[in-house]
Amino acid sequence: MIEFIINLYEFFCRWILYTVIALLVIYLFLHRLTRCFGTRNIIDEYVCMVMEWIRDAFRD
């Protein structure tokens, strides 16, 4: 039973870690791409909007 709980804990930690890494890679790719096109402010504003949405979701 303890092994099952530990495996479940590792699964969730890995899932969260992979999600964070994937979001970071996507953000860095978009940041570099938009910097080449000269539209950096659009991505920064979008990230700020998503962060506010996440804060509002956890406030309720």
Secondary structure, 3 states (H helix, E strand, C coil): CHHHHHHHHHHHHHHHHHHHHHHHHHHHHHHHHHHHHCCHHHHHHHHHHHHHHHHHHHHC
